[in-house]
Amino acid sequence: MKTMRAKWLRQASVQRVFALVTGAGGQARIAGGAVRNALMGKAVADIDFATTLSPQAVMQIFMAAGHAAHPTGIDHGTVTVVVDGHAFEVTTLRKDVTTDGRRAVVSFTDDWRADALRRDFTMNALYCDANGKIHDFTNGYEDILKNRIRFVGNPTARIKEDYLRILRYFRFLSTFGKLKVGGDGVAACVRLRKGLLTLSAERISQEMQKLLTGEKAVPVLKLMAAHKVLRNVIDHTNEFRTVSRLPPDAILRAFALAQNPLALKEMWRLSNQQAERIKKLSEFSLPSLGLRPDEQRRILYQMGEQAWRDSVHLAWARSRTAPNDRAWKRMLLLPQRWSIPEFPVLGRDLIALGHAAGPDLGQTLKQLEELWIASDFKPSKHDLLKNLTGVHCD
């Protein structure tokens, strides 16, 4: 059987988790994504453990050893433990009792095979012990070697347990770019695509944003569109060329893909920051290479740095110019050459000169700012106040 060698496996905090569980009479193995990514030579972000111990036992032994333990998903067997500043999810082995396409009721078990058989893809059903020995109950290691994504068992059954697995399947195709479509996975996803309509906006958003940043996002999006899967999660355009020319930024790519980008705020339950990016892209006209330097500065001032970069990226992607075009790149980097200045006049400056507080004061400030912008931000505070006679300030 394959043995995995990874530096993170030898970390003291990781080995401490193994030691505490085995010292209490249980078994522990690292499960899922960390094992998959390590075998594929990809970065490992999170290290998750599976164990034969109950969640309550996990809580007890780690707290007794002086480590924090939080019941972050205890109904489904998950406890988050903190060892030497590192957080690890430790989940009791499970098997599904009932499923409804969105969530599962589980029971705990000490059967590693049963836990593996409830997982989505074979490459996610791999485990490794403290010595790096791989435990594989579904031939997931062979599927990795053959560049193949395969559902555990019957694809239809796996999808009906949780329809999110349709998006996860396509997201894996997008993320693991060298992997090929295998078996009847796509056929099952297409056949059951309407199940996506039962999922929450948050779950769809999370998977789609990951998919959009994948190495093969555009070919996968085209595949989803061709099989009428994509329209169940986004009212989409066919701007696949534009999406392919954008950086791997989920919000930028979603904006280009959506028929109505503003609808994504509710459709995908975007954060306020993400929704604000889309709102600004919708409010402003996209820049062009014909803009004079002073016009570029004016637009950058009005938009802000993030919206400027977003709009330049989108305009560049929709153009016919090369992806390495120097003029577009220079425009994109404008915020690095020119820092957005702060309007130097405040309301209290006008009040000190005898202007009354109120709406007229705000109007005067606005007119002064427009004069300042039209003068390419050059007038100083002294110059602006000196020329107040030319500004309406009744």
N, C-alpha and C positions, 0 to 999 in steps of 0.2 A: 504493500500500500504506500502511496505517496506520502512523503514527509515534507512539511513546509518549513522553510527557514526565513524568518523575518525578524528584524531588529526589535520591533515593538513587542514581539512575543516574549522576549527576554527581559523586558522592563520589569523593575521590582514591583511596581503597582499591579501589573497584570499577573505576575506570578503570585502575588499576595492574595488575589482573588481566588486563584486555583487552590492555594494552600489552605485558606480558611474554609472553603467548601469541602474539600477532601478531609480536612481535619475534623469536620463535623459529621463525617460518614456519608457525604454525598459525592456526586460526580459533577464536574463542570467541564464544559467545552466552549470554545469560541465558535459562534454560529454566524452563518449568513454572509453579509456583505464584506466584512473584513477578510474572511477566508477567500471569498470569490476574488476580490480586488488584489489580494496578495498573490494569488496564483496567476492572475492576469498581468501582473507587473504594474498595477495602477495604485494610486495613492489610497491610503486607508485613513478615513476620517474618524469613524466611530468604531469602537470595539465592544461588541455585545456578547454576553455569555448566555448559555442555556445550562440549566441545572436540574438535577433530580430532586433537589430540596424544595419544600413548599415556600411560598413567598414569606410566610410568617417566620419560618426557620431562617431564611436569608436575612431578614430584618434583625432577628435576635442575635445571630452570630457576628454580624458586622458591627452592630452597636455595642455588643459586649467586648469586641476587640478595639473599641475606641474610634470607629469609623462612622461617618454619617450614612444613614440609610433612609431613603424617601420612598413611600408607596405611590410612585408616579402612575402606575397602571396595574394596581394590585388585583383588580377584578379579573384581569387577563394574565395575571402571574408575574407582572414586571415590577421590580424594585430597582431604584437607581442608588448605587452605592458610590461613595467618594473615598478614594484611597490615594493618599499623597497628592491631593489636589486634582486627581483625575477621576472623572465621572464615568461609570460603567453601568449599563442596563444589564440586570441579571434576571432572566425570565425562566420560570418553571416550565418544564416540558409539558406540551398541551396536545389535546386532540379536540376536534370540533364535535359538539353535541348537536347544535342546530345552526343553520345559516339562513339569511334572508336576502342575500345579494348585496348587503351593505355592512352588516356586522355579524359576528359569530358569538354564540354562547359556547364556552369551552369548559372542559374538565381537565384536571391535572393528571399527569401520568409519569411513570419512570421509564417509559419505553421510547428510546431514541428513534427507532424506525417510525413509530406512530407520529412523532413530532415532525420528522422529515417529510412524511407523506401528506401533511396538511399544508405544506409550504407551496408557494406559487410556481417557481421555476427550479429546475434541477440544480442550476448553478447557485441558487440561494439555499439549497438543502445540504450544504457541506458543513462539517464541523472539524475543529482541530483541538487536540488536547494540549496539555502544558508542554509536551515535548515536540509539538508540531505535527504529530501523526494525524493524517486526514481520515475522517470517517465519512463514508459516502454510501448512502442507501439508495440512491436514485440514478447512479451513473452520471452525476453532475460534472465530475472531473473530466470524463471522456467528452462530454458536451462542450466544455471549455476548450479542450484540445482541438475539437472539430469546428470551433467557431459556430456553435449552434445554441439558439435559445429554445428551450423545450419546457412545456408545462410538466409539472409532476403529475403523472397519471393521465387521466382523461381531461383534455382541455376544456370541454364543455362543462364538466363537473366543477373544475377549478374556478372557472369564470362565474358560474351561477352562485358559488359561495361568496364571491365579492366581485361585482362588476367593475370595480376600479382596476382589476387585473387586466382589462382590455387596454387601458391607457398605460399601465405598467409594461405590458408586452411591447407596445410601440415605443415607449420611452426607453426600454432596454435596447431595442433596435437602434434608436437614435444615439444613446449614450455609448454603447459598446460598438463603435463604428465598424469593426472588422467582423462582427457577428452576422451570420446569415439567417434568413427566415427558414425555420425547420419544421418539418412535419405538417400537421394540420392546425397549427396555432393561429395563423392568420384567418383561416376559414372559420374557426370557432369565434374569433373576435368579430368578424364581419356578421356572422349569423346572429350573434347576441348583442349587436351594437346598441339596440334600443334600451338595453339595461343601463346605459350611461345616463339616461334621462332620470333615473331614480337616485342618482348620487348627489351629495351636497356640493354646492359651489366651491366650498373651501377645498374639498378633496380633489375635485377636478382641477382647480387652479394650481394646486401644489404639483400635481403630476404634469400638467401641461407646461408649466414654467420650467420644469426640469427637462422635459422633452425638447422644448424650443432652444435650449442651450447645448443640445447634444451635437456631436461631431457630424452626424448624418441626419440632422433635423429636417432638412428640406426634402430629401428623398423619402423619408418616412411620412412627412406631412402630405406629400403627393400620393403616397400609397393609401393613406387614410382618406384623403379626398376622393380618390378614384373608387374606393369601396364604400363611400357615403358614411364613413365613421366620423370624420372630422366635423361634419355639420351638426353632430349631436353634442358637441362641446363648444363650438364657436361658429357664429354666422360669418363664414370666411369669404375672402376674395381669392383670386388665383395669382396673387402677386408673389409667387414662389421665387422668381428671379430676384426681386427686391429683398426678400427675406434672406436669400443665400448670400447677398452682398453686404448684409448688416453684420456687425460684430455679434458674438453669442450673448446677446442681452435679451432676456425674456420679454421685457416690457416693450422694447423697440420692435422686436420681431412680432409680438402680439399686435402692436399698433398697425404694422404693415399688413398683417394677415386679416384683421377684423374688418368686416363691412362697416360696422359702427363702433369705432374704438371707445367712444364714451360709454357705451353700454357694458364694457368689460368691468367697470367698477362694481356693478351689482352682479353681473353674470359670473364673475370669478372672485367676488368679494376681495377686491384689491385693497391693499393698505392705503392710507391717506397719501403717503409719499408716492406710491406707484400711480394712484389715480391723478395726482397733481401733475406728474410727468406727462400723462396722456392728455390731460386738459390743456396744458400749455402747447403741446404739439398741435392740438386741434385749433387753438386760438390764433396762432401766428402763421403767416405765410412762410413757406420754406425758402431759405436763402438761395441765391444763385451766384455763379462765378462772376456775373456782371456787376456786383455791388462794389462801390468805391470803398476804400478803407474807412472813411468816416461813417459811411452807411452801415458797415459791418459793426463798428464800435457802438453805434446807436442801437442797433438791434440787440447786440449782446447785452447792453445795459438794460434794455427793456425786458429781455427774456430771462437773464441770469445764465450762469455757466452751464448748468445741467441741461436746460432747454436748448441752449445754443448748440451744445455737442449733439444732443439728440436730433435736432433739426438738420444740422449739417450732415450727420450720418445718413439720415433718411433721404435728403436731397441728393447726396452723392450716390446712394444705392439706387435711386430711381433714374439717375442720369445714364448716359451712354459712355461715360468716361471710364478709364481703367481703374481698377481697385487701388493702384498705387499712384494715382494722379497727384502731382506735386501741388497744384493750385488748390485742390480740395483739401489736401492734407494741411496746407498752410492756413486755410480758413478754419479748419477744425482746431488747430493749435493756437488760435488767436488769444484765448484766455491765458495762455502761458506767456504771451508777449505783452499783453495789456491787461492790467488788473482793473476791474470795474471800480470806478471812483464813487465816493459817497457825496451826495448833494450837500454842499457846504452850508446852506442856509436853513435855520430852524425857525419854528414859529416864534420862539422867545426872542429871536433877533429882530423880528418885525415889531413885536410888542414893545421892545426896548426903544424902538424908533417912534412909538406913539400909535401904532396900529391896534385897533381893538380886536380882542379874541372873537372868533365866530366863523361862520361860513365864508365871509369875504376874505378873511385871513388865509383860509385854506386855498381859496381860488387864486389869491396873489402868489402863494408859494408854488402852486402848480404852474402858473404862468412864468415865474422866475425859473423854475426847473426846465420848462420847455425852451426858454431862451438859452439857458446853460447848455442843454443838449444840442440845440441848433448851432451853437458856437463851438461844437466838438469838445465840450467839457473844459474849455480853457479858462473862462472867467473865474476869478477868485471870489471868495465871499465878499471882500471889500468892493470888487468891481460890480458885483450883482446888486449889492445894497446901494451903491452910489448911483446906479441907473434905475432906481425904483420909480423915478418920475415917469419912465416910459411904460410902466406896468399899471394896469387897472388895480386899484387898491381902495376903493370906496368902502 
